[in-house]
Amino acid sequence: MAISLGPIASGLPKDIVDRLMEVEQRPLKALGDRKANEESRLALVQDLLQRLRDAKTDLDALGKYREFRLLLANIPRDDLMAMTIDSEIAEPGEYQFEIKQLSGRSSMLSNGFEDPNDTQIGVGYFSYDLPNGETEEVFIDYDNNTLQGIANKINDQKNLNLQALVVDDGAGTENPWRLIIAHKESGEINDAEFPTFYFVDGDEDFYLDKERPAQNSVVSVNGFDVEFASTKFDTLLPGVTIDLKDADPGTEFTVKIQEDIESAEAKVRAVVEKLNNILQFIQTQNKIDENTDTRKTLGGDITLQNLESLIRRMVMENYPTSDGGMRFADLGVTFQRDGLLKINDNKLKNAVTARFEQVGEFFAGINDNGSGFVGKLSGSIKNYTKFNGLVDSRQQGIKRRIDDIDRQIETKERQVEKTRDDLKRKFATLESTMARLKGQQAQVSAALGSSDGLGGLIGG
């Protein structure tokens, strides 16, 4: 009868180490889930921080009355003039304008020549006199004694303050080419006379054919004439730069410098939009149902509750103006049932149009003293957004927790890897031992393979 030791192999699956490691890795997965939750909360806190900063930016744009009040010019003849207004300096007003004359530069036109590059005018000089009594001279030699040569010579010398141009007068004559020389600055103060031209050995004589003296711009304002050396000036009305485009003597028109109502309305709308942006965020976080994972949200957060309460209180507060108190509701801004602010467009426009100064004071405070809506709310929001402020501290706290989890994950990963290596080593030893036992079993089985073999072995 044959003797069998039976199978010695353990019968363990090949992935036994991986299966055992799944248990070891469960704490790692839990740490990963915790980190993901904290990262979700961190993203929400950073989102809130950015919304608060955006709101503060728009609030600060209304923090000073002159920043709230932008002025614009209503010009019925924009083909004649344009205005640029510095709202911090300019004041509203109404003015009668008549543009009688535009400023001009003193200039001269030479006689005609057959060719601008070949016809020689000779060598010599010309001079011109300035109103201050100074006389400037330009010398011409054989290297530049053509019309184009003179023009290049003049334009190359910046100190002359002249501009030269060679033109075809279009008259169709044998000598169509002429030289125009003009002073670079306009106005009578820059008037220049071209009294002397002296050239010898030229193909043609050079002489002054026409001359135009410099002149000032002449503008009538509220019935009185004023003059300016240029067509662009900023000394007539405080904070207003005027750019004359054309003259139309005998035509008067009314220019109004007035508050930019649409711009003021847009600033109010921007503030309301940013406040709603914050309120919507808070409401979204506080909305909890059966599918809400509060580990990933800021629902019920005390910081959000305080922030919402602050905004509501500030919006409903009464702020002093020079004509009595004013609330946001007086501008048509009120809370709705959904908890957000809504603007009544007509009420806002009427308030800004009829009580522009008071609306500015509502935001900036009387005499820009910071007692208005902007000063109070912006200062309060700053406590949330500044370094180590309420929201920033919350952000830093979450980051510290994430860093702590990262350290725990790193430590646990090292432990898991060590456990994996130990298990691999143990099972490798086990497999080696079992393989040796299997070999021994095979030898025994071979030796005891039959009863005759066993009898012969015993008989021997």
C-alpha positions as CSV (number, residue, x, y, z in Angstrom):
1,M,0.0,0.0,0.0
2,A,1.4,3.4,-1.1
3,I,2.1,6.1,1.6
4,S,1.3,9.7,0.6
5,L,2.0,12.8,2.7
6,G,-0.6,14.8,0.8
7,P,-0.1,18.3,-0.7
8,I,2.1,20.5,1.5
9,A,1.5,23.8,-0.6
10,S,-0.5,26.4,1.2
11,G,-2.8,27.1,-1.7
12,L,-2.6,31.0,-1.0
13,P,-3.4,33.2,-4.0
14,K,-0.6,34.9,-5.9
15,D,-1.9,38.4,-4.9
16,I,-2.0,37.6,-1.2
17,V,0.4,40.5,-0.4
18,D,-1.8,43.0,-2.3
19,R,-4.9,41.7,-0.6
20,L,-3.3,42.1,2.8
21,M,-2.0,45.6,1.9
22,E,-5.6,46.7,1.1
23,V,-6.3,46.6,4.8
24,E,-3.0,48.4,5.6
25,Q,-3.9,51.2,3.1
26,R,-7.4,52.0,4.4
27,P,-6.0,54.7,6.8
28,L,-4.2,56.2,3.8
29,K,-7.5,56.4,1.9
30,A,-9.2,58.0,4.9
31,L,-6.4,60.6,5.1
32,G,-6.8,61.3,1.4
33,D,-10.5,61.8,1.8
34,R,-9.9,64.2,4.6
35,K,-7.4,66.1,2.6
36,A,-9.8,66.3,-0.4
37,N,-12.5,67.7,1.9
38,E,-10.1,70.3,3.3
39,E,-9.0,71.3,-0.2
40,S,-12.7,71.8,-1.2
41,R,-13.2,74.1,1.8
42,L,-10.0,75.9,1.1
43,A,-11.1,76.6,-2.5
44,L,-14.4,78.0,-1.1
45,V,-12.7,80.2,1.4
46,Q,-10.4,81.6,-1.4
47,D,-13.4,82.1,-3.6
48,L,-15.1,84.1,-0.8
49,L,-11.9,86.1,-0.3
50,Q,-11.7,87.1,-3.9
51,R,-15.4,88.1,-4.0
52,L,-14.8,90.3,-0.9
53,R,-11.8,91.9,-2.5
54,D,-13.7,92.6,-5.8
55,A,-16.5,94.2,-3.8
56,K,-14.1,96.4,-1.9
57,T,-12.5,97.6,-5.1
58,D,-15.9,98.7,-6.4
59,L,-16.8,100.3,-3.1
60,D,-13.5,102.2,-3.0
61,A,-14.4,103.7,-6.4
62,L,-17.2,105.5,-4.6
63,G,-15.2,106.3,-1.5
64,K,-14.6,110.0,-2.5
65,Y,-17.3,112.3,-3.8
66,R,-15.2,113.4,-6.8
67,E,-14.6,109.7,-7.6
68,F,-18.3,109.1,-7.6
69,R,-19.0,112.2,-9.6
70,L,-17.8,112.1,-13.1
71,L,-18.5,115.0,-15.4
72,L,-19.1,115.1,-19.1
73,A,-19.4,117.8,-21.7
74,N,-22.5,118.2,-23.8
75,I,-21.2,119.9,-27.0
76,P,-23.8,120.4,-29.8
77,R,-21.0,121.4,-32.2
78,D,-18.5,118.6,-31.8
79,D,-17.3,119.3,-35.3
80,L,-15.9,122.6,-33.9
81,M,-14.4,121.6,-30.6
82,A,-13.8,118.7,-28.1
83,M,-13.3,118.8,-24.3
84,T,-11.4,116.6,-21.9
85,I,-12.6,116.9,-18.3
86,D,-10.8,116.3,-15.1
87,S,-13.7,115.6,-12.8
88,E,-11.7,116.2,-9.6
89,I,-11.1,119.8,-10.6
90,A,-13.8,120.8,-13.0
91,E,-17.3,122.1,-11.9
92,P,-20.6,121.8,-13.6
93,G,-21.6,124.9,-15.7
94,E,-23.1,126.3,-18.8
95,Y,-21.2,128.4,-21.3
96,Q,-21.9,130.2,-24.6
97,F,-19.1,129.6,-27.2
98,E,-18.2,131.1,-30.5
99,I,-15.1,130.0,-32.3
100,K,-14.0,133.0,-34.4
101,Q,-10.5,132.0,-35.5
102,L,-8.0,129.2,-35.2
103,S,-4.4,129.8,-34.4
104,G,-1.9,129.6,-37.2
105,R,1.9,129.4,-37.7
106,S,4.0,132.0,-39.5
107,S,5.1,130.6,-42.8
108,M,6.5,131.6,-46.2
109,L,6.1,130.2,-49.8
110,S,9.0,130.6,-52.3
111,N,8.8,131.2,-56.0
112,G,8.6,128.2,-58.3
113,F,11.4,126.1,-59.7
114,E,11.5,123.6,-62.5
115,D,13.0,120.7,-60.5
116,P,13.3,120.3,-56.7
117,N,16.5,118.2,-56.9
118,D,18.4,119.6,-59.9
119,T,17.6,123.3,-60.2
120,Q,20.4,125.2,-58.4
121,I,19.4,128.3,-56.3
122,G,23.0,129.2,-55.6
123,V,24.9,129.5,-52.3
124,G,24.3,132.0,-49.5
125,Y,21.8,132.3,-46.6
126,F,18.4,133.4,-45.5
127,S,17.4,134.7,-42.1
128,Y,14.2,135.2,-40.1
129,D,13.4,137.4,-37.1
130,L,11.5,136.3,-34.0
131,P,9.3,138.5,-31.8
132,N,11.9,138.5,-29.0
133,G,14.3,140.3,-31.3
134,E,16.5,137.3,-32.0
135,T,17.6,136.7,-35.6
136,E,18.3,133.2,-36.9
137,E,20.4,132.5,-40.1
138,V,20.5,129.4,-42.3
139,F,23.5,129.0,-44.5
140,I,23.3,127.1,-47.8
141,D,26.4,125.7,-49.7
142,Y,26.8,123.7,-52.9
143,D,25.9,120.5,-51.1
144,N,22.4,121.6,-50.4
145,N,21.5,124.4,-52.8
146,T,18.4,122.9,-54.3
147,L,14.9,123.2,-52.9
148,Q,15.0,119.7,-51.4
149,G,18.5,120.4,-50.2
150,I,17.3,123.5,-48.3
151,A,14.4,121.5,-46.8
152,N,16.7,118.8,-45.6
153,K,19.1,121.3,-44.1
154,I,16.3,123.1,-42.2
155,N,14.7,119.9,-40.9
156,D,18.0,118.4,-39.8
157,Q,18.6,121.4,-37.5
158,K,16.1,121.0,-34.7
159,N,17.2,124.2,-32.9
160,L,15.8,126.3,-35.8
161,N,12.3,125.4,-34.7
162,L,11.3,125.4,-38.4
163,Q,9.6,122.9,-40.6
164,A,10.3,122.8,-44.4
165,L,8.4,121.1,-47.1
166,V,8.8,120.9,-50.9
167,V,5.5,120.9,-52.8
168,D,4.1,120.9,-56.3
169,D,1.7,123.8,-56.4
170,G,-0.4,122.0,-59.0
171,A,-0.6,125.1,-61.2
172,G,0.7,123.3,-64.3
173,T,3.4,125.8,-65.0
174,E,7.0,125.2,-66.0
175,N,8.2,125.9,-62.5
176,P,5.7,124.1,-60.2
177,W,8.0,123.3,-57.3
178,R,8.0,125.5,-54.3
179,L,9.5,125.6,-50.8
180,I,7.2,126.1,-47.7
181,I,8.9,127.1,-44.5
182,A,6.9,127.3,-41.3
183,H,7.5,127.9,-37.7
184,K,6.7,124.9,-35.6
185,E,4.8,126.8,-32.9
186,S,1.5,128.6,-33.6
187,G,0.3,131.9,-32.1
188,E,1.4,135.5,-32.3
189,I,4.0,135.0,-29.7
190,N,5.8,132.7,-32.1
191,D,5.5,135.0,-35.1
192,A,8.5,134.9,-37.4
193,E,9.4,137.2,-40.3
194,F,11.5,136.1,-43.2
195,P,13.1,139.4,-44.4
196,T,16.4,138.4,-46.0
197,F,17.3,136.0,-48.8
198,Y,20.8,136.1,-50.3
199,F,22.0,133.6,-52.9
200,V,24.5,133.8,-55.8
201,D,25.4,131.6,-58.7
202,G,22.0,130.0,-59.0
203,D,20.1,128.8,-62.0
204,E,17.1,130.8,-60.8
205,D,16.6,133.6,-58.4
206,F,15.1,132.6,-55.0
207,Y,12.6,134.9,-53.4
208,L,9.6,135.0,-51.0
209,D,6.4,134.8,-53.0
210,K,3.9,134.7,-50.2
211,E,4.0,135.1,-46.4
212,R,1.5,134.4,-43.7
213,P,1.9,135.8,-40.2
214,A,1.1,133.8,-37.1
215,Q,-2.2,134.3,-35.4
216,N,-3.9,133.3,-32.2
217,S,-7.1,131.3,-31.7
218,V,-9.9,133.7,-30.9
219,V,-12.8,132.3,-28.9
220,S,-15.8,134.2,-27.5
221,V,-17.0,132.8,-24.1
222,N,-20.2,134.2,-22.7
223,G,-19.8,137.2,-25.0
224,F,-16.2,138.1,-24.4
225,D,-13.2,137.3,-26.7
226,V,-10.2,135.5,-25.4
227,E,-7.1,134.5,-27.3
228,F,-4.8,131.5,-27.2
229,A,-1.5,130.7,-29.0
230,S,-2.6,127.1,-29.8
231,T,-5.8,125.3,-30.7
232,K,-5.5,123.2,-27.6
233,F,-5.5,124.9,-24.2
234,D,-6.5,124.2,-20.5
235,T,-6.5,127.7,-19.0
236,L,-10.0,128.8,-19.9
237,L,-12.1,126.6,-17.6
238,P,-10.7,124.9,-14.5
239,G,-10.1,121.2,-15.1
240,V,-11.1,121.4,-18.7
241,T,-8.8,120.9,-21.8
242,I,-10.3,122.4,-24.9
243,D,-9.3,121.2,-28.4
244,L,-10.5,123.5,-31.2
245,K,-11.1,121.7,-34.5
246,D,-12.6,124.4,-36.7
247,A,-13.9,128.0,-36.7
248,D,-17.3,129.2,-37.5
249,P,-17.5,133.0,-36.9
250,G,-20.9,134.3,-36.1
251,T,-22.3,131.0,-34.7
252,E,-22.8,130.7,-31.0
253,F,-23.6,127.4,-29.3
254,T,-24.1,126.3,-25.7
255,V,-21.8,123.9,-23.9
256,K,-23.0,122.2,-20.7
257,I,-20.6,120.5,-18.3
258,Q,-22.7,118.3,-16.2
259,E,-22.8,115.2,-14.0
260,D,-22.5,111.9,-15.8
261,I,-25.7,110.3,-14.5
262,E,-25.2,107.0,-16.4
263,S,-21.7,106.6,-15.0
264,A,-23.0,107.2,-11.4
265,E,-25.8,104.7,-12.0
266,A,-23.3,102.1,-13.3
267,K,-21.1,102.5,-10.2
268,V,-24.1,101.9,-7.9
269,R,-25.1,98.8,-10.0
270,A,-21.5,97.5,-9.8
271,V,-21.6,97.7,-6.0
272,V,-25.0,95.9,-5.8
273,E,-23.7,93.2,-8.2
274,K,-20.6,92.5,-6.0
275,L,-22.7,92.5,-2.8
276,N,-25.1,90.0,-4.4
277,N,-22.1,88.0,-5.5
278,I,-21.2,87.6,-1.8
279,L,-24.7,87.0,-0.6
280,Q,-25.3,84.3,-3.3
281,F,-22.1,82.6,-2.2
282,I,-23.3,82.6,1.5
283,Q,-26.7,81.3,0.6
284,T,-25.3,78.5,-1.6
285,Q,-23.1,77.3,1.3
286,N,-26.0,77.4,3.8
287,K,-28.3,75.4,1.5
288,I,-28.3,71.9,3.0
289,D,-30.3,68.9,1.8
290,E,-30.0,65.1,1.9
291,N,-27.2,65.2,-0.8
292,T,-25.1,67.9,0.9
293,D,-21.7,66.8,2.2
294,T,-21.1,69.4,4.9
295,R,-17.5,68.2,5.2
296,K,-16.8,69.9,1.9
297,T,-18.8,73.1,2.3
298,L,-18.9,76.1,4.6
299,G,-22.5,75.6,5.6
300,G,-23.3,77.0,9.1
301,D,-19.9,78.7,9.2
302,I,-19.9,81.5,11.8
303,T,-17.8,83.7,9.6
304,L,-20.4,83.6,6.9
305,Q,-23.2,84.3,9.3
306,N,-21.5,87.3,10.6
307,L,-20.6,88.6,7.1
308,E,-24.2,88.2,5.9
309,S,-25.5,90.0,9.0
310,L,-23.0,92.8,8.4
311,I,-24.1,93.4,4.8
312,R,-27.8,93.4,5.7
313,R,-27.2,95.9,8.6
314,M,-25.1,98.2,6.4
315,V,-27.6,98.2,3.5
316,M,-30.5,99.0,5.8
317,E,-28.7,101.7,7.8
318,N,-29.5,105.4,7.5
319,Y,-26.6,107.6,6.4
320,P,-26.4,111.4,6.9
321,T,-26.3,113.8,3.9
322,S,-26.5,117.5,3.6
323,D,-30.3,117.2,2.9
324,G,-31.3,114.6,5.6
325,G,-30.6,110.9,6.0
326,M,-30.6,108.5,3.1
327,R,-30.9,104.7,2.9
328,F,-30.1,102.3,0.1
329,A,-33.8,101.9,-0.4
330,D,-34.0,105.6,-1.4
331,L,-31.9,104.6,-4.4
332,G,-34.3,101.8,-5.3
333,V,-32.1,99.1,-3.8
334,T,-33.9,96.6,-1.5
335,F,-33.7,93.0,-0.3
336,Q,-35.9,90.5,-2.0
337,R,-37.4,87.3,-0.6
338,D,-34.5,85.3,-2.1
339,G,-32.2,87.2,0.2
340,L,-30.5,89.1,-2.7
341,L,-30.6,92.9,-3.5
342,K,-32.6,94.2,-6.4
343,I,-32.5,97.6,-8.1
344,N,-35.6,99.6,-9.1
345,D,-34.2,101.2,-12.3
346,N,-36.5,104.2,-12.4
347,K,-36.1,105.0,-8.7
348,L,-32.3,104.8,-9.0
349,K,-32.3,107.1,-12.1
350,N,-34.6,109.6,-10.4
351,A,-32.6,109.7,-7.2
352,V,-29.3,110.2,-9.0
353,T,-30.7,112.9,-11.3
354,A,-32.6,114.8,-8.6
355,R,-30.3,114.4,-5.6
356,F,-26.9,113.8,-7.2
357,E,-24.9,115.5,-4.5
358,Q,-26.8,113.7,-1.7
359,V,-26.3,110.4,-3.4
360,G,-22.6,111.1,-3.5
361,E,-22.6,112.0,0.2
362,F,-24.5,108.8,0.9
363,F,-21.6,106.8,-0.4
364,A,-18.7,109.1,0.6
365,G,-20.0,110.9,3.6
366,I,-20.5,114.6,4.1
367,N,-17.3,116.4,3.1
368,D,-15.7,113.0,2.3
369,N,-15.4,112.3,6.0
370,G,-15.9,108.5,5.6
371,S,-19.2,108.4,7.4
372,G,-21.1,107.1,4.3
373,F,-22.0,103.7,3.2
374,V,-18.6,103.0,1.4
375,G,-16.4,104.1,4.3
376,K,-18.2,101.9,6.8
377,L,-18.8,98.8,4.7
378,S,-15.3,98.9,3.0
379,G,-13.7,99.3,6.4
380,S,-15.6,96.3,7.7
381,I,-14.8,94.2,4.7
382,K,-11.1,95.0,5.1
383,N,-11.2,93.2,8.5
384,Y,-12.2,90.1,6.6
385,T,-9.7,90.4,3.7
386,K,-6.5,91.8,5.3
387,F,-3.6,89.6,6.3
388,N,-4.6,87.6,9.4
389,G,-8.2,89.0,9.0
390,L,-11.2,86.8,9.6
391,V,-11.3,85.1,6.2
392,D,-7.5,85.0,5.8
393,S,-7.1,83.4,9.2
394,R,-9.7,80.8,8.2
395,Q,-7.7,80.2,5.0
396,Q,-4.4,79.8,6.9
397,G,-6.0,77.4,9.4
398,I,-7.2,75.1,6.5
399,K,-3.8,75.2,4.9
400,R,-2.2,74.2,8.2
401,R,-4.6,71.2,8.5
402,I,-3.8,70.2,4.9
403,D,-0.1,70.4,5.7
404,D,-0.6,68.2,8.8
405,I,-2.5,65.7,6.7
406,D,0.3,65.6,4.1
407,R,2.7,64.8,6.9
408,Q,0.5,62.0,8.2
409,I,0.1,60.6,4.7
410,E,3.9,60.7,4.1
411,T,4.5,58.9,7.4
412,K,1.8,56.3,6.7
413,E,3.1,55.7,3.2
414,R,6.5,54.9,4.6
415,Q,4.9,52.5,7.1
416,V,2.9,50.8,4.4
417,E,5.9,50.4,2.1
418,K,7.8,48.8,5.0
419,T,4.9,46.5,5.7
420,R,4.7,45.5,2.1
421,D,8.5,44.7,2.0
422,D,8.2,42.6,5.2
423,L,5.3,40.7,3.8
424,K,7.0,40.1,0.5
425,R,10.1,38.8,2.3
426,K,8.1,36.5,4.6
427,F,6.0,35.0,1.8
428,A,9.1,34.6,-0.3
429,T,10.7,32.6,2.6
430,L,7.5,30.6,3.0
431,E,7.4,29.8,-0.7
432,S,11.0,28.7,-0.6
433,T,10.3,26.4,2.4
434,M,7.2,25.0,0.8
435,A,9.1,24.3,-2.4
436,R,11.8,22.4,-0.5
437,L,9.2,20.4,1.4
438,K,7.5,19.6,-1.9
439,G,10.7,18.3,-3.2
440,Q,11.3,16.1,-0.2
441,Q,7.7,14.8,-0.5
442,A,8.4,13.9,-4.1
443,Q,11.5,12.0,-3.2
444,V,9.7,10.1,-0.4
445,S,6.8,9.3,-2.8
446,A,9.3,8.0,-5.4
447,A,11.0,5.8,-2.8
448,L,7.7,4.4,-1.5
449,G,6.0,4.3,-4.8
450,S,5.1,0.5,-4.7
451,S,4.8,-2.3,-2.1
452,D,7.4,-4.4,-4.0
453,G,9.9,-1.7,-3.8
454,L,9.2,-1.3,-0.2
455,G,9.5,-5.1,0.4
456,G,12.7,-5.3,-1.5
457,L,14.0,-2.4,0.5
458,I,13.1,-4.1,3.8
459,G,14.4,-7.5,2.7
460,G,17.7,-6.0,1.7
